[in-house]
Amino acid sequence: MDGWKKGRSASPTWCWADGRGMAYPEKAHELLEFPILLCNQSLFSGDQGKGVGIGAQEELSGRCQRPGGSKTNSSWPRLLPRHSTMHLLGPSLLLLEYLAFSDSAWNFRHPKTLYAWDGACVWIPCTYSSVKGGGHTLDNLTVYHNFTYDKKTKHYNGTILYNKSLKTKESTPSQERVQFLGNNRNNCTLLINPVKVNDSGLLGLRVTSGTDKWMASLNLSISESAPQPHIELHQEIREDQEVTVTCSLNFACRDYQVHLQWSLEGSVTTSTILSPERVATQSHLSFQPKWTHDGKNLTCQLWDPMKQRILSEKTVLLEVKHAPNLEIQVSPQEAIVTEGESVTMRCQVISSNPPHWSVSWFKDRTKLKEQGTTLVLPEVTRTMSGQYTCQVSNDVGSRQSDVVDLQVHYPPEPSWVQLSPSSIKEGVTVELTCMSVANPPPANYTWYFNEQEIPGKNGRTFQIPQVLVKHAGRYSCLAENSLGPGSVDREADLNVQYPPKGVTTVIQNPTPIREGDSVTLSCTFNSSNPRVTRYNWNSPGSQDHTSQKLTIQKVTWDAQPVKCEACNQWCSWSPSVNLNVLYSGTYHCLVNNSIGQTSSKAYELQVLYAPRRLRVSISPKDGVVEGKTAVLTCESDANPPISHYDWFDGKNQDLHYYGQMLRLEPVKLQHAGSYWCRGTNRLGQSQSPPTTLTVYYSAATISRRAALGVGFCLAIFLLAIWGVKLQRSWKRIQRQQGLQESSSGQSFFVRNLKARRTPQAERPASLGCYNPVMEDAVSYATLSFPLGETDTRRLRDAGSSEMREIPPSRDDRVTYAVVQNCQVADYENVTPEVLDDEGIHYSELVHFGNGKRALAQEGVEYVTLKH
């Protein structure tokens, strides 16, 4: 084939048929009416677009020859059946053109086949060139449809779609269906718009240039509707590996715009190819495949933007290789259980391509020994709380499920108190935190101070803004969540530290200080936490400045005031104390002259002053427990010494104690409070500032008060019960009185009578017995005595005057209440076998009438109701 492309210098293979020679090259097209001649299979792979050149006559020898004169194995070429002619029409024409007229001076390039559909257009990109060099131009262009060559007339026959002389510069009218868009130098592009179905077939481009002639042919394939686009997929698509899919359509026309659109989201690039080699429209989709794309359809649609409709579409099935996708199903669904309950987890594989082959379980990223798709925790404990995942593997890889946060609920563990800061100085802010592990976390806290509940404190933290000494003690807390309260593990001891308090410098000399004496001073304090470890004095002439006592040897008359400092971690200074040195007690004078000096007689001078700098010191310093001993001392400075002391409490009430030391033994709670003293000598008096005595409860008092509180609550409860019973009894009495009052509107009094004991034989055969279960009340029987002759006679014997005073409407009914122990279980007519020795008590209710009271009757009959 390479030799054929070089034109005349090559020796082409000649072909002929039926022993007839072709006097003119045009006769080569007569072969279209006969079976196609194949001399060599490779000839059909020649250059597309080779036309048929016309001009020179060639000698035909009646058989096929190869270049160089070699002959084929057969003297006759192989013939194809006529029905295969149309399939090989394009390649056959190109072959015949090249074989017959390979010495042509023109080279045309255009697509072999163009595709379109009814109503669209066909854009035919075409270029040509002359092998003879520049200066050769085309003279005329004729476009044939389904052309044939007439060997008689030596012309081409067929439907002429377009015919134009290229020598003129007239442009093709735009309303013509076939338009020439090229020129006479190198461009032979054509446009057919619109194209119809019957335009399918062979299209010939007949051009002439001087004596040279050329016929270029191509195929048109026009369908009734738009063809499906073609989708190109990679052989294997993996999850999360970017892939590019191409959708292509062998159609492009600038006068008929179409779009290719995808059913998936991604990066899309579209290109249009209009070249002599290929006419096509392409769209490239780039996306990250996910496991959800596996088994899903990918569709490329041909979209007509003018008519807003889909012309055609192509769908392919995506197969995405991916690691298993899974989830955990938990029972119970919320993954919240109480300690001791059971939990079941199932690892469900939603999708896996290829299928999975192993399942593993993890808790807090630690692999468990359990295998399989189901994990059962029969009795969960609090240590089983955590994050659970399952991992499934296949040939692509492994994947873990989302985390399942298993929450095991349990009541609070024993709580303890954390102090911050650990070293606490008076005045700083202290925060106490209740530490307790629970699930769900504790929602309520109860705080205790020295085992007593602190009201109003229910948070996890308890803050004391400025801690004082009174806040020192034992703190504990109790945590509670929705499952109930926990317990107290241990208490925290709040130890409030502070510098020494009430630091005082005390002169211990019992007598007034004289010049030259030795003076002993003591540094005292009321309280200190931690304990005092050292002392400092400001007296420069003394010895041992670090001990609690200071001794000044031979004090001078001009001794400076002295103060001391008591130190633990911090230091506190006392007020200064003046040393009142009696140095002017002895005075004398010296007289000098030129001969010598003489001293006068010495006289002692004493300076007297009223009491001053009084203070009350308390021992022990930090307070005293109830029942112990407390000593209060009134310290002062006076000359002459104080002769009389008075003691007062915080309410300024005189305690009628006149000694320097007030001793309280034993100390009671009511002794707590402020105290001050007053000192008097013959020159005047002075008083100290108040000093507070702190008394703490003893253990016995705390227990006694707790028992008292419990007893008080119990008494209130019993009184409430007794009140309810009393109210019920009162209501019963009221009901009984109502019955009595309703029977008679008259007043009555009660007279106690002694019941006559009746022998057993004389007792009535029928007795009534009271059942206490039925009613807790007294029953009454009313006896009515009619006035017979005997009664009338008795009344007359008593006197006619009394008889007249009895009103006619008098009611002679007498009511008795008889109470006797019951011997049977109900009201029954029974006769007791043994006579009850107990007395029978009853009351006779005698009504008041308008007249005088009737005389007492002898031999009263009665009814006994045994109770």
DOMI-698085 format. One line per 4 residues: number of its first residue (from 0); their letters; for each residue x, y, z of C-alpha. Coordinates in steps of 0.25 Angstrom, whole numbers, plus 5000, padded with zeros to 4 digits. Each point is the difference from the previous one (the first is absolute). Layout:
N
NUM) a) X:Y:Z; ... $
//
This chain:
867
0) mdgw) 5000:5000:5000; 5012:5009:5003; 5004:4999:4985; 4986:5004:4996 $
4) kkgr) 5000:5013:5008; 5012:5005:4991; 4992:5002:4988; 5006:4997:4986 $
8) sasp) 5013:4994:5006; 4993:4988:5005; 4996:4988:4992; 4985:4998:5004 $
12) twcw) 4993:4987:4999; 4990:5000:4988; 4987:4993:5001; 4990:4997:4989 $
16) adgr) 4988:4991:4998; 4993:4992:4989; 5013:5002:4991; 4996:5014:4996 $
20) gmay) 5010:5011:5000; 4996:5014:5004; 5004:5010:4989; 4997:5012:5010 $
24) peka) 5002:5001:5015; 4985:5003:5001; 4997:4985:4996; 5005:4996:5014 $
28) hell) 4987:5004:5005; 4993:4990:4991; 5004:4990:5011; 4989:5005:5009 $
32) efpi) 4990:4993:4991; 5008:4987:5001; 5005:4992:5012; 5011:5006:5007 $
36) llcn) 5014:4996:4997; 5009:4997:5012; 5015:4998:4996; 5006:5002:5014 $
40) qslf) 4993:5000:5013; 5009:5011:5005; 4996:5009:4989; 4987:5003:5008 $
44) sgdq) 5008:5007:5011; 5005:5011:4991; 4999:5015:5003; 4986:5005:5002 $
48) gkgv) 4995:5011:4991; 5008:4996:4988; 4993:5004:4988; 5000:4995:4986 $
52) giga) 5009:5008:4990; 4997:5002:4985; 5011:5003:4989; 5010:4989:4996 $
56) qeel) 4997:4987:4993; 5006:4988:5006; 5003:4986:4993; 4991:4989:5006 $
60) sgrc) 5006:4986:4999; 4988:4991:5004; 5005:4995:5013; 5004:5005:5014 $
64) qrpg) 5015:5003:5002; 5007:5005:5013; 5011:5011:4999; 5012:4994:4994 $
68) gskt) 4993:4991:4990; 4996:4989:5009; 4987:4993:4997; 4989:4995:5010 $
72) nssw) 4998:4985:5002; 4987:5000:4992; 4998:5006:4986; 4986:5005:5004 $
76) prll) 4998:5009:5012; 4990:4996:5011; 4986:5005:4998; 4991:5004:5011 $
80) prhs) 4985:4998:4999; 4991:5012:4996; 4993:5001:5014; 5013:5004:5006 $
84) tmhl) 5003:5012:4991; 4993:5010:5008; 5008:4996:5012; 5013:5002:4993 $
88) lgps) 4995:5012:4991; 5009:5010:5007; 5013:4992:5001; 4998:4995:4986 $
92) llll) 4998:5013:4993; 5013:5005:5008; 5007:4988:4995; 4996:5001:4986 $
96) eyla) 5003:5015:4999; 5014:4998:5006; 5002:4988:4991; 4996:5006:4987 $
100) fsds) 5005:5014:5002; 5011:5000:5010; 5008:5010:4992; 4990:5011:5004 $
104) awnf) 5005:5014:5005; 4989:5002:5011; 4999:4995:5014; 4987:5001:5007 $
108) rhpk) 4997:4998:5015; 4986:4998:5006; 4993:4990:5010; 4996:4987:4994 $
112) tlya) 4986:5000:5006; 4992:5010:5006; 4988:4998:5009; 4987:5008:5003 $
116) wdga) 4985:4999:5002; 4988:5006:4993; 4999:5015:5002; 5015:5002:5005 $
120) cvwi) 5011:5004:4991; 5013:4995:4994; 5013:5007:5001; 5010:4994:4990 $
124) pcty) 5014:5005:5004; 5009:4998:4987; 5014:5005:4996; 5007:4998:4987 $
128) ssvk) 5014:5003:4994; 5008:4998:4987; 5012:4992:5000; 5006:5008:4989 $
132) gggh) 5002:5012:5009; 4993:5013:5001; 4993:5008:4990; 4989:4989:4996 $
136) tldn) 4986:5003:5004; 4987:4994:4998; 4991:5004:4989; 4986:4994:5003 $
140) ltvy) 4993:4991:5011; 4989:4991:4998; 4993:4992:5011; 4993:4987:4996 $
144) hnft) 4991:4991:5008; 5001:4985:4997; 5008:5003:4988; 5003:4989:4989 $
148) ydkk) 5010:5001:4988; 4994:4999:4986; 5011:4993:4992; 4993:5004:4987 $
152) tkhy) 5000:5015:5002; 5012:5000:5009; 4993:5008:5010; 4994:4998:5014 $
156) ngti) 4985:4999:5003; 4993:5002:5012; 4992:5011:5008; 5008:5013:5000 $
160) lynk) 4998:5006:5014; 5010:5012:4997; 5007:5005:4987; 5009:5013:5000 $
164) slkt) 5011:5006:4993; 5011:5003:5009; 5006:5011:4991; 4990:5010:5004 $
168) kest) 5000:5006:5014; 4985:4999:5002; 4996:4995:5014; 4990:4989:5002 $
172) psqe) 4986:5005:5004; 4997:4996:5015; 4986:4995:4996; 5006:4989:4991 $
176) rvqf) 5000:4986:5007; 5014:4997:4995; 5010:5010:5003; 5015:5001:4995 $
180) lgnn) 5008:5006:5012; 5014:4998:4994; 5008:5007:4989; 5008:4996:4987 $
184) rnnc) 5013:4998:5007; 4999:4990:5011; 4987:5000:5007; 4988:4992:4995 $
188) tlli) 4991:5000:5012; 4985:4998:4998; 4988:5001:5008; 4986:4993:4998 $
192) npvk) 4989:5007:5008; 4991:4994:5003; 5003:4985:4997; 4989:4990:4996 $
196) vnds) 4999:4985:5002; 5000:4998:4985; 5014:5007:4999; 5006:4987:5005 $
200) gllg) 5009:4994:4990; 5013:5003:4992; 5004:5015:4998; 5009:5004:4989 $
204) lrvt) 5009:5013:4999; 5003:5002:4985; 5011:5011:4998; 5008:5004:4988 $
208) sgtd) 5012:5008:4999; 5005:5003:4985; 5001:4986:4994; 5000:4993:5013 $
212) kwma) 4988:4994:5006; 4997:4994:5013; 4988:4992:5007; 5001:4999:5016 $
216) slnl) 4989:4992:5006; 4995:4998:5014; 4988:4993:5007; 4988:5007:5007 $
220) sise) 4993:4992:5011; 4987:5007:5003; 4990:4994:5010; 4986:5004:5004 $
224) sapq) 5004:5003:5014; 5012:5004:5007; 5010:4988:5003; 5004:4996:5014 $
228) phie) 5013:5006:5005; 5011:4990:5003; 5006:4999:5015; 5014:4995:5002 $
232) lhqe) 5003:4994:5014; 5013:4996:5006; 5001:4985:5002; 5000:5001:5016 $
236) ired) 4995:5011:5008; 5004:5001:5015; 4994:5009:5011; 5006:5013:5002 $
240) qevt) 5009:4999:4988; 4997:5011:4990; 4995:4995:4987; 4997:5007:4987 $
244) vtcs) 4988:4995:4991; 4999:5004:4986; 4986:5002:4993; 5002:5002:4985 $
248) lnfa) 4991:5002:4988; 5004:4999:4985; 4994:5013:4997; 5003:5015:5000 $
252) crdy) 4994:5011:4992; 5002:5015:5003; 4986:5003:4996; 4994:4990:5009 $
256) qvhl) 5005:5000:5014; 4998:4988:5010; 5004:4998:5014; 5005:4987:5007 $
260) qwsl) 4995:4999:5014; 5003:4990:5011; 4991:4994:5011; 5011:5001:5011 $
264) egsv) 5007:5013:5006; 5014:5002:4997; 5010:5008:4991; 4995:5001:4986 $
268) ttst) 5008:5005:4988; 4994:5000:4986; 5007:5000:4986; 4996:5001:4986 $
272) ilsp) 5008:4994:4989; 4999:5005:4985; 5012:4995:4993; 5002:4992:4987 $
276) erva) 5004:4988:5008; 4988:5000:5010; 4987:5007:5003; 4995:4998:5014 $
280) tqsh) 4994:5006:5013; 5007:4995:5013; 4997:5002:5015; 5010:4996:5011 $
284) lsfq) 4994:4997:5014; 5010:5000:5011; 4995:4995:5014; 5004:4993:5013 $
288) pkwt) 4993:4987:5000; 4993:4996:5013; 4995:4987:5005; 4986:5005:4998 $
292) hdgk) 5003:5001:4985; 5002:4985:4999; 4988:4994:4992; 4995:5013:4996 $
296) nltc) 4997:5005:4986; 5008:5010:4993; 4993:5008:4989; 5005:5009:4989 $
300) qlwd) 4989:5008:4993; 5000:5007:4987; 4993:5013:5003; 4994:5010:4990 $
304) pmkq) 5001:5014:5007; 4991:5006:4989; 4988:4991:5001; 5003:4997:5015 $
308) rils) 4999:4985:4999; 5008:4987:5000; 5004:4995:4987; 5006:4987:5004 $
312) ektv) 5007:4994:5012; 5010:4989:5003; 5000:4992:5014; 5011:4991:5006 $
316) llev) 5000:4993:5013; 5012:5004:5009; 5007:4990:5008; 5009:5006:5011 $
320) khap) 5009:4992:5007; 5000:5004:5015; 5003:4996:5014; 4988:4995:5008 $
324) nlei) 4990:5011:5005; 4994:4996:5013; 4992:5005:5012; 4998:4995:5014 $
328) qvsp) 4986:4996:5005; 4999:5001:5015; 4989:4994:5009; 4996:5009:5008 $
332) qeai) 5000:5010:4989; 5005:5012:5008; 5012:4992:5005; 4996:5004:5014 $
336) vteg) 4999:4989:5011; 5000:4999:5015; 5012:4992:5006; 4996:4985:5000 $
340) esvt) 4991:5000:4987; 5004:4994:4987; 5004:5006:4987; 5000:4994:4986 $
344) mrcq) 5008:5006:4988; 4999:4996:4985; 5010:5004:4990; 4991:5001:4987 $
348) viss) 5007:5001:4987; 4993:5009:4991; 5008:4999:4987; 5013:4993:4996 $
352) npph) 5007:4998:4987; 5006:4990:4999; 4993:4992:5012; 5006:5001:5014 $
356) wsvs) 5007:4989:5007; 5003:5004:5015; 4994:5008:5011; 5007:5006:5012 $
360) wfkd) 4995:5008:5013; 5007:5011:5007; 4998:5008:5013; 5007:5013:5001 $
364) rtkl) 5009:4996:4988; 5004:4987:5007; 4997:4987:4993; 4991:4991:5007 $
368) keqg) 5001:4985:5000; 4986:4998:4995; 4998:4997:4986; 4987:4999:4991 $
372) ttlv) 4989:5010:4996; 4994:5000:5014; 5006:5004:5013; 4992:4997:5013 $
376) lpev) 5003:5006:5013; 4991:4992:5010; 5002:5008:5013; 5007:5014:4997 $
380) trtm) 5008:5007:5011; 5004:5014:5001; 5014:4996:4994; 4993:4996:4987 $
384) sgqy) 4996:5014:4997; 5008:5005:4988; 5000:5002:4985; 4997:4987:4992 $
388) tcqv) 5003:4998:4985; 5000:4988:4991; 5010:4998:4988; 4997:4992:4987 $
392) sndv) 5010:4997:4989; 5000:4995:4986; 5010:5000:4989; 5000:5015:4998 $
396) gsrq) 5002:5003:5014; 4994:5002:5014; 4990:5010:5006; 4995:5003:5014 $
400) sdvv) 4986:5003:5003; 4996:5013:5007; 5002:5000:5015; 4989:4995:5010 $
404) dlqv) 5002:5007:5013; 4995:4990:5010; 4996:5007:5013; 4999:4991:5013 $
408) hypp) 4992:5008:5010; 5003:4998:5015; 4998:5007:5013; 5011:5009:5005 $
412) epsw) 5012:4994:5006; 5004:5004:5014; 5003:5015:5000; 5012:5008:5006 $
416) vqls) 5003:5015:5000; 5012:5006:4993; 5005:5013:5006; 5007:5011:4991 $
420) pssi) 5009:5006:5004; 5006:4989:5009; 5007:5010:5009; 4989:5010:5005 $
424) kegv) 5003:5013:5007; 4989:5008:5006; 4994:5010:4991; 5002:4993:4987 $
428) tvel) 4990:4993:4991; 4998:4986:5002; 4993:4990:4990; 4995:4987:5005 $
432) tcms) 4996:4990:4989; 4992:4987:5002; 5007:4989:4992; 4991:4988:4997 $
436) vanp) 5000:4991:4987; 4986:4997:4995; 4992:4998:4987; 4992:5008:4997 $
440) ppan) 5008:5011:5008; 4995:5004:5013; 4989:5011:4999; 4999:5003:5015 $
444) ytwy) 5010:5001:5011; 4998:5002:5015; 5011:5006:5009; 5003:4998:5014 $
448) fneq) 5009:5008:5010; 5004:4992:5013; 4989:4990:4996; 4989:5011:4999 $
452) eipg) 4993:5003:4987; 5003:5013:4994; 4987:5006:4995; 5000:5006:4986 $
456) kngr) 5012:4993:4994; 4997:4990:4990; 5010:5002:4989; 5013:4992:4997 $
460) tfqi) 5008:5011:5005; 4999:5008:5013; 5008:5013:5001; 5004:5008:5012 $
464) pqvl) 5004:5014:4995; 5007:5004:5012; 5003:4989:5009; 5001:5002:5015 $
468) vkha) 5004:4992:5012; 4985:4997:5003; 5000:4993:4986; 5010:4990:5005 $
472) grys) 4995:4986:5002; 4996:4987:4993; 4993:5001:4987; 4993:4988:4992 $
476) clae) 4990:4999:4989; 4990:4990:4994; 4998:4999:4985; 4986:4995:4994 $
480) nslg) 4996:4997:4986; 4987:4995:4994; 5003:4986:5005; 5001:5005:5014 $
484) pgsv) 5010:5005:5010; 5014:4995:5003; 5008:5000:5013; 5010:5008:5007 $
488) drea) 5014:4994:4998; 5009:5010:5009; 5000:5014:5006; 5009:5011:4996 $
492) dlnv) 5006:5008:5012; 5000:5014:4997; 5012:5006:5008; 5000:5015:4999 $
496) qypp) 5013:5006:5003; 5003:5014:5005; 5011:5008:5006; 5001:5001:5015 $
500) kgvt) 4988:5008:5006; 5000:5009:5012; 5015:5001:5001; 5003:5008:5013 $
504) tviq) 5013:5004:5007; 4998:4998:5015; 5009:5005:5011; 5002:4989:5010 $
508) nptp) 5007:5008:5011; 4990:5000:5012; 5005:5014:5006; 5003:5013:4993 $
512) ireg) 5012:5000:4992; 5012:5008:5005; 5012:5005:4992; 5011:4989:5000 $
516) dsvt) 4989:4988:5003; 4999:4988:4991; 4987:5000:4992; 4994:4987:4995 $
520) lsct) 4990:5002:4989; 4991:4988:4993; 4994:5000:4986; 4986:4994:5001 $
524) fnss) 4989:4998:4990; 4986:4995:5000; 5000:4990:4988; 5009:4995:4989 $
528) nprv) 4999:4990:4988; 5010:4994:4998; 5007:5001:5013; 5010:5011:5003 $
532) tryn) 5014:4996:4997; 5008:5013:5003; 4999:5013:5007; 5007:5013:4996 $
536) wnsp) 5003:5012:5010; 5003:5015:4996; 5009:5002:5012; 5014:5002:4996 $
540) gsqd) 5007:4999:5013; 4994:4987:5004; 5004:4986:4999; 4994:4988:4993 $
544) htsq) 4990:5007:4990; 4994:4987:4995; 4993:4994:5013; 4987:5003:5005 $
548) klti) 5005:5007:5012; 5010:5012:5000; 5009:5004:5012; 5006:5014:5000 $
552) qkvt) 5011:5001:5010; 5002:5014:5007; 4989:5007:4993; 5004:5015:4998 $
556) wdaq) 4991:5011:5004; 4998:5004:4985; 4996:4986:4995; 4993:5000:4987 $
560) pvkc) 4986:4993:4998; 5001:4986:4998; 4991:4991:4991; 5001:4985:4995 $
564) eacn) 4996:4993:4988; 4995:4986:5000; 5001:4991:4987; 4996:4988:4994 $
568) qwcs) 4999:5000:4984; 4996:5015:5002; 5004:5010:5011; 4992:5009:5009 $
572) wsps) 5005:5012:5008; 4995:5004:5014; 4997:5014:5004; 5012:5007:5006 $
576) vnln) 5001:5000:5015; 5007:5011:5008; 5009:4997:5011; 4997:5009:5011 $
580) vlys) 5014:5001:5007; 5000:5007:5013; 5013:5007:4999; 4996:5013:5007 $
584) gtyh) 4997:4993:5013; 5013:5006:5006; 5004:5014:4998; 5012:5008:5005 $
588) clvn) 5008:5012:4995; 5015:5003:4999; 5006:5013:5003; 5014:5003:4995 $
592) nsig) 5010:5012:5002; 5015:5002:4998; 5003:4991:5012; 4991:4988:4998 $
596) qtss) 4986:4995:4999; 4989:4996:5010; 4988:4991:4998; 4987:5003:5007 $
600) kaye) 4991:4990:5007; 4992:4990:4991; 4985:5001:4999; 4992:4989:4993 $
604) lqvl) 4989:5005:4990; 4989:4990:4996; 4991:5003:4988; 4986:4995:5002 $
608) yapr) 4990:4998:4989; 4986:4993:4998; 4998:4986:4993; 5003:5000:4985 $
612) rlrv) 5001:4990:4988; 4990:4990:5006; 4998:4987:4992; 4993:4987:5003 $
616) sisp) 5008:4987:4996; 4993:4987:4999; 5006:4986:5003; 4998:4991:4992 $
620) kdgv) 5002:5010:4988; 4992:4993:4989; 4987:4998:5008; 4996:4990:5010 $
624) vegk) 4991:4987:4999; 4987:5000:5008; 5003:4994:5014; 5015:5004:5000 $
628) tavl) 5007:5012:5008; 5002:5014:4994; 5009:5010:5007; 4998:5015:4997 $
632) tces) 5011:5010:5005; 4999:5015:5001; 5014:5005:4997; 5004:5015:5002 $
636) danp) 5010:5010:5003; 4998:5009:5013; 5008:5007:5011; 4995:4998:5010 $
640) pish) 4996:4986:4996; 4985:4997:4998; 4993:4998:5012; 4986:4996:4995 $
644) ydwf) 4995:4993:4988; 4986:4999:4993; 4996:4990:4990; 4989:5002:4989 $
648) dgkn) 4994:4992:4989; 4997:5004:4986; 4986:5006:5005; 5008:5008:5010 $
652) qdlh) 4994:4993:5011; 5008:5000:5013; 5005:4986:5003; 5003:5004:5015 $
656) yygq) 5014:4994:5000; 5011:5009:5004; 5013:4992:4999; 5010:5001:4989 $
660) mlrl) 4997:4986:4994; 4986:4995:4997; 4999:4985:5000; 4989:4993:4993 $
664) epvk) 4999:4986:5004; 4993:4992:4994; 4997:5009:4988; 4986:5000:4995 $
668) lqha) 4994:5004:4987; 4994:5012:5005; 5014:5005:5004; 5004:5002:4986 $
672) gsyw) 5001:5015:4996; 5008:5013:5003; 5006:5003:5013; 5008:5013:5005 $
676) crgt) 5006:5004:5013; 5001:5014:5007; 5012:5003:5009; 5000:5010:5011 $
680) nrlg) 5011:5006:5009; 4999:5013:5009; 5004:5008:4988; 4989:4996:4991 $
684) qsqs) 4995:4988:4991; 5001:4995:4986; 4993:4989:4992; 5004:4990:4990 $
688) pptt) 4994:4997:4986; 4991:4988:4999; 5006:4986:4997; 4992:4989:4995 $
692) ltvy) 4999:4986:5007; 4996:4989:4990; 4993:4988:5006; 4999:4987:4991 $
696) ysaa) 4989:4990:5002; 5004:4987:5007; 4997:4986:4994; 4990:4998:5011 $
700) tisr) 4992:5013:4997; 5000:4997:4985; 4994:4986:5003; 4990:5006:5010 $
704) raal) 4995:5010:4990; 4999:4990:4989; 4992:4991:5009; 4991:5012:5005 $
708) gvgf) 4997:5003:4986; 4996:4986:4997; 4991:5000:5013; 4993:5013:4996 $
712) clai) 4997:4994:4986; 4994:4987:5007; 4992:5008:5010; 4994:5009:4989 $
716) flla) 4996:4987:4993; 4994:4993:5012; 4992:5013:5003; 4995:5000:4986 $
720) iwgv) 4995:4986:5002; 4994:5003:5013; 4993:5012:4995; 4994:4992:4989 $
724) klqr) 4995:4989:5010; 4995:5011:5009; 4992:5007:4989; 4993:4987:4996 $
728) swkr) 4996:4997:5015; 4995:5014:5001; 4991:4998:4987; 4995:4987:5006 $
732) iqrq) 4996:5007:5013; 4993:5011:4992; 4992:4990:4993; 4996:4993:5012 $
736) qglq) 4996:5014:5007; 4992:5003:4988; 4992:4987:5001; 4997:5003:5015 $
740) esss) 4997:5014:4997; 4990:4996:4989; 4993:4991:5009; 4996:5011:5010 $
744) gqsf) 5002:5014:5001; 5000:5000:5015; 5013:5001:5009; 5005:4989:5008 $
748) fvrn) 5010:4997:5011; 5008:4987:5002; 4999:4992:5014; 5009:4988:5002 $
752) lkar) 4993:4988:5005; 5005:4987:5006; 4995:4988:4992; 4994:4989:5008 $
756) rtpq) 5007:4987:4997; 4990:4990:4995; 5002:4986:5003; 5002:4991:4988 $
760) aerp) 4987:4993:5002; 4993:5014:5000; 5006:5005:4988; 4992:5001:4987 $
764) aslg) 5001:4990:4990; 5004:5010:4989; 5012:5009:5002; 5005:5010:4989 $
768) cynp) 5015:5000:4998; 5008:5012:4993; 5009:4997:4989; 5012:5010:5001 $
772) vmed) 5003:4997:4985; 4987:5005:4996; 5000:5013:5007; 5008:5007:5011 $
776) avsy) 4989:5007:5007; 4991:4999:5012; 4986:4994:4998; 4988:5005:5008 $
780) atls) 4987:4993:5003; 4988:5008:5004; 4990:4994:5010; 4986:5006:5000 $
784) fplg) 4992:4997:5013; 4985:5002:4999; 4993:5005:5012; 4991:4989:5006 $
788) etdt) 4992:5000:5012; 5012:4996:5009; 5008:5012:4995; 4988:5009:5002 $
792) rrlr) 4999:4996:5014; 5014:5002:5003; 5000:5013:4995; 4988:5004:5008 $
796) dags) 5007:4995:5013; 5011:5009:4997; 4991:5012:5001; 4989:5006:4992 $
800) semr) 5008:5013:4999; 5011:4993:4992; 4990:4993:4992; 4994:5013:4995 $
804) eipp) 5013:5005:4996; 5003:4989:4990; 4996:5005:4986; 4991:4992:4992 $
808) srdd) 5009:5000:4988; 5012:4994:5008; 5008:4989:4993; 5003:4989:5009 $
812) rvty) 5010:4994:4991; 5014:4997:5007; 5012:4997:4992; 5011:4991:5005 $
816) avvq) 5014:4998:4994; 5006:4987:5005; 5014:4996:4997; 5004:4985:5002 $
820) ncqv) 5011:4992:4994; 4995:4992:4988; 5001:4985:5000; 4995:4997:4986 $
824) adye) 5004:5004:4986; 4987:5007:4996; 4986:5004:5005; 4994:4987:5003 $
828) nvtp) 4990:4995:5010; 5009:4992:5009; 5000:4997:5015; 5014:5001:5006 $
832) evld) 5005:4987:5007; 5008:5007:5011; 4995:5013:5007; 5009:5011:4997 $
836) degi) 5006:5005:5013; 5003:5014:4995; 4991:5011:5003; 4990:5005:4990 $
840) hyse) 5001:5015:4999; 4989:5008:4994; 4994:5014:5000; 4986:5004:5002 $
844) lvhf) 4996:5012:4992; 4988:5007:5007; 4993:5010:4991; 4997:5014:5006 $
848) gngk) 4986:5004:4999; 4992:5013:5003; 4996:4995:5014; 5008:4995:5011 $
852) rala) 5009:4987:5000; 4992:4987:5003; 5004:4992:5012; 5009:4989:4998 $
856) qegv) 4994:4987:4998; 5004:4987:5006; 5002:4987:4992; 5004:5006:4987 $
860) eyvt) 4998:4990:4988; 5011:5002:4989; 5006:4994:4988; 5014:4996:5000 $
864) lkh) 5009:5002:4987; 5013:4992:5002; 5011:5007:4994 $
//
